[in-house]
């Protein structure tokens, strides 16, 4: 079974490709949706095309599937319309799949399920990465605010942090927000 | 009790009525909390609606008809009880292509028939078949472009290449030379002009003065099972549409749409066509075009069945569907004036008495039968003067020269 992954993000495509290879699929190609990708796809004559549901190029791909013979008769997304749980999971995960007509659903379903799992894993990874980035940025801001308080009000590091925390609680804000406000105010007032 | 509704949209100026309903409290007044889901392709918007991830969608009117007729992936009966706007499209071409047309862009816009013939001549001078971006096979843009090109003897399936690409990628594609021009909803035409790479060549409103554009589409079974929620939503949208059409509100509206949650483009660019002006070429004087886009006046949201049938007639004309009495009836039934009437019976909006009319027959503002209030229909001519009689589609189609 020849599977083509259309994807702009190198990372997501790699995550998906690895999963498919581990599951024993070996005829896998990654095509970025740029320039003449439609012509490339046509030459490859895939059985299954997997694409991020959020990709703006889906309309271009579908138009190509309508007018060309890249897939004999493509079916969007799902071979088995009665499998609502599968459909919901795929849309939630952001997977869209185009499958050549005549391919039995028992053969396609594991590919779709795997794609859903891998897309979900990818977005979890993205979220964790994002959270880690935010946490790091927050810590830097809080450290700066602490040192301002320590210098200007002669507080210990612990007391400076306690003051930031109680202010945040009283104002219903995040500590990082209070810290940022303090830094801005201090900058405006020409402090250190 | 607040009812939550998820509605999918694409980043375009004519999401205005939905955005205003949410941001200006019209939905809240009806006890609705709108979750507007920004989507980047019509395919994904369609899938979200068809597979029930959203309850409604800001949809190209021809796409709603096509999905119902099973022409666009998984068939599903859709229902459109409310139009989200009329007009609003612009055709822009790369500067070097436009150089073969009338030198004054404002004159081109004013004379769509002459420009179509100039366009036909320009095709012969161009280094290849011109590639024109359209947002979707089943878009009002594509149907209007085909109509306009064909008037000058251009076969849109043979003499040009129509390439589908999403509105948000059109400007990039024209820069990269992947397309020679495109027709799309705003602000994308204005954005391409502003970038200095393209010029206005035609606008939707001068091709068909009151061209059907986006609708609010539901799955039909959902619409039937939730009449009360549907009615509340339509009432909220009708009030939001009145607000959007008020010139004094246009700046606020442009600021709302400029937010990345909606269109994510500069608000002055969005405001330009919203307030009825076009800058046809970067640096040129603005051209006034007060009917560039309509949201409420002239009963704009009313889903005339004759407009669904005009779409059907064009699908037949371009061999996208086999004509039959049954298909015709299903296409007409996508537009739901009955639901519109039920929802807005208690409002003070003018309510058309009929559900079908001749399309393209009004030359000057015309008062027509209305159950209450005065309903004034604006001029709705096609630029070639043809009139669409929904009772005589075959005759209408026979009137176009054979294309193949």
Interface residues (C-beta under 8 A of the other chain):
Chain A: X35 X53 X54 X55 X56 X57 X58 X59 X60 X61 X62 X63 X66 X75 X76 X77 X78 X81 X87 X88 X91 X96
Chain B: X40 X41 X42 X43 X44 X47 X48 X51 X53 X72 X73 X74 X135 X136 X137 X163 X164 X165 X166 X168 X169 X176 X178
